[in-house]
Amino acid sequence: MTAKDTHYSKPHSVQVEAMAGYSIAPSDIAQVLGIDVERLKADYPSQLDGGQIKANARVAESLYRKATGEGREAVTAAIFWLKTRARWKETSVQEYAAQLSFIRSTRKHRRPWKGQEPRGRSIGQSRIFVEIKCLDLLVEAL
């Protein structure tokens, strides 16, 4: 008797592995088989652990075959594969048009002479104020 034979020697091994592969909870599997959950976990640990891995491998194999095939299904499968496995993503560019109005200060920001800032806001402060106001208007437009 080989190791593989002992792996499936229990009467419900194939069924437990299949249900575990479908992500059915161990408590539900135990209920279907009419046994206690603890007994299920003790008698079928490799089937419970490996069922989902084997199911995922089968689905991945099928998807891969479709993605490398021909036709509409191949395109859809390839896109899905690349989005999930190769981190591709769809991007969309949305353009927003907003009317921006610049606020002109009534104060003149000429320098009367070198080295002296005008009274009130400095030129740098006015530029920052206009940039912030433009961003506020843009956010409101969105």
PyMOL commands that set and color helices and strands:
alter all, ss='L'
color gray80, all
select helices_A, chain A and resi 3-7+13-21+26-33+37-43+45-67+72-85+123-141
alter helices_A, ss='H'
color red, helices_A
deselect
rebuild
show_as cartoon
